[in-house]
Amino acid sequence: MVKTPSQPWTIPPLENGDKLTRYEFERRYNATPSVKKAELTEGIVYIMPAALRFRSHGQPHGWILAWLGTYEAATPGVALGVEPTVRLDLDNEPQPDAVLLIVPEAGGQTRLSEDDYIEGAPELVVEIAASSAAIHLHGKKQAYRRNGVKEYIVWQVLDQKLTWFSLEQGEYLELVPDNEGVFRSRVFPGLWLTVTELLAGNMQGVLKVLQAGLQSAEHGDFVNKLDSIIRE
């Protein structure tokens, strides 16, 4: 009998459109260093372009981070993440543009794995989308809803529109701004947003409204609540 030499086991490269489980997605992703950013949405691989345009993504992303970062700095017990890998379920592993979560020690619904990835559904996810045709309002929205992301913001930059979804009895309902045009988070008290000023690029106006939220009684009560849970 002639023995044929054993062939080394090779891991297939990650390809756009592959239909994979989360575990196989991670295996191929780690073995394909040429791919800088990829997501698994409802079992389908989406490889993201390395280059990002400034006005349609980079700048809006920066504004969102300034808004959320200011809230994080004033709210012990919450944490902001920028494009973190989120192990949502067996068919979904997105890298949202931003997440705001309540830390596990304060009663949040996510946890960090031993290899330092988010597991579970962040309380708030923000995605910057080019338009309403993007996957953010279809497959991703379905996955976030099913897994219990409590609030989901999609900024459709080219359409000059921002939609804030709130999870109510298993369904996403659009939040409605108050009489002054301000959105108020139901999960993060004091997280207020004036969309008109944001879309106009007036970050001074955005942060002014946020500061009003941070000085509100509801935000103070929220901070005290988180602190008491951490101390238990």
N, C-alpha and C positions, 0 to 999 in steps of 0.2 A: 504494500500500500504506500502510495506516495502522499506525503502530507503537504498540503499547500500552506504557505506562510499566512498567518493570521493578519487580517487587515486592521490597521488602527481605527478605532471608533471615532468618527468625525461628527461634530455637531453642525447641523445645517445652518446656514446664515439666516438671519431675520430678514424677511421680505415683506414689503407692503402688501396688505390684503391677505396675509396668512391667517388661517383659522386655527387658533391654538388655545390650550388651557393656560391659565396664569403661570403655572409651574413651567411649562414648556416655553412660554413667552420669555420668562426670566432667564431660562437656560440659554436660549438662542441670543437674547439681548446681550447677556454678559459675554458671549462668545463672538459678538460682532462689534468690535470697537469702532468701526467706521460709522456706525449709527450713533449719533449724538443724542437724539431724543426720539422715543417711540412710546406709543400708548396702546393698551389693549382695551377695546371698547366692545362689549357684548361679544367677546370671543374673536374679534377681528383686529389685526395689527394695523396701526396707522403710524407711519414713519413721518416725523415732522421735519420741515426744511430747516437747515442750519441757519440760514440767513433770515432775519426778521426786519421788516420795514419800520421806520421810526414813527411816523405819524399814525399809522394804522395799527401799530401794536406796541412798540417800545415805549413811546411817550405815555399812552393811556395806561399801560401796565405800571409805569412809574408813579402815575397819579394815584392809582388804586393802592399801591404799596404805601405811599405817603399817608393816605387816609387811614388805612388799617394799622400801619405802624404807630401812628399817633394814638389810636385807641388802645393798642397793646401796651404802650408805655404807661398809660394811665389806668390800666386794669390788670393788677396782679391776678394770676390764675388763668389767663388766656395766653395763647401763643400763635404767632403769625408764621406761616411757612410759604416760601416762594418756590413754585414749581416742584413740590416734593412728590416723590413716588408714593402713591396711596394704594395699598392692597385692599381693594374694596370688596371683591368676592372672587370666586373661582374663574370668572370670565371677564373681570374688569380690573385693570391696573392703570389708572390715569396719572398724569402729572399736571394737575390744575395750575393755572397761572398764580393763584393764591388760595390759601386756606386759612381760616381763623378757627381755632378750636379751643375748647375748655380742656385744660390739662387733666390727665387721669387722676391726679391727686386731688383735684377740685371737683371730681364727679363727672368728668367728660366721657364721651362715648367712644373715644378711640384709645389705642394704646400703641406704644412703640415696641417693635419687635427687637429681638436680640441683635439683629444686624442693622438696627436704627432706621427702619421704615415704618410709616404710619400704617396701622391695620385698623380697619373699620371706617366708619363714615364721619368725616369732620363735620362739625356743627354748621360751618359756612364755607361754601366753595364759590370762587369767582373765576370766570372764564372771559377772556377777551376774544371776541369773534369778529371776523371780517363782516359777515352779514347774517341774515336770518337763515340762509341756506346751509350754514355750517353745522357740523355734527354736534356742536354744543347744545343745540336746541332739539336734537333728535335722540340719537343713541345715548349720548352722555346724560342727557336730562333723564331719560328712562332709567339708566343705571343708578344715578344719584338718588332719584325718587325711591326706587325699589329698596335701596340699601339704607335709607333713612337719613340722608343729608338734609338737615332741617331747613336751611336757607340756601338758595342758589341764585347767584347774580350772573347774568349774561349781558355783557356790553357789546352791542352790535355797532362797531365803530363807523363803518361806511353808511349805515342806516341812521346814524345819530340817534340811537335808542338804547336805553338801558332797562332791562326787565329784572325785577326782584321777585323770585318765587319763594313762597313759604309752604312748608309741608303741613297739610291739614288733613287728618284722617286718611293718610296714605296717598293723598293727591297733592300736586303742586297748584297752588292758587297764587295769582299775581297780587303782590302787595300794592296798595293804593296810597299815594302820598297824601299828607294832611293838607289843610287849606292853604298852607304856605309853600306847598310843593316839596315837602321834606319827607323822605322815607325814614321810618323808624324800625329798626330791627326788633323782632319779637323774641329772639334768642339772646342777643347781646344788648341789654338795656343801655341806652346812651349812644349807641352806634347810629348816628343820624347822618343822612346824606341828602344834599340838595342836588338833584340830577341836572337841573338847568345850569347851575354854575359849573358842574363837572364837565358837561358837554361843551360848555363855552371855554373850558380851559382855565377857569378862574379858581385856582387852588386856594387863594386867600379866602374866597367866599365859602368854599367847601370846608376848610378847616375852621372857619368862624362858626359855622353851623355845628360842626362836630364838637367844638369846645362847649357850645351851649348844651349839647347832649351830655358831655362829660361832667358838667356842673349840675346836672339834674338830680333830683332826689332818687329817681329810679336807678341811675348809675351808681350812686352811693350805696343804695341797698344791695345792688348786685355785687359790688366789691366786698361788702361786709359778709354776704352770703358765701361767696367763694372762700374768703378768709376763714370763716368758721368751719367749713368743710375740710380745708387743708389742716386746720389745727386739731381736728378730731382724731 
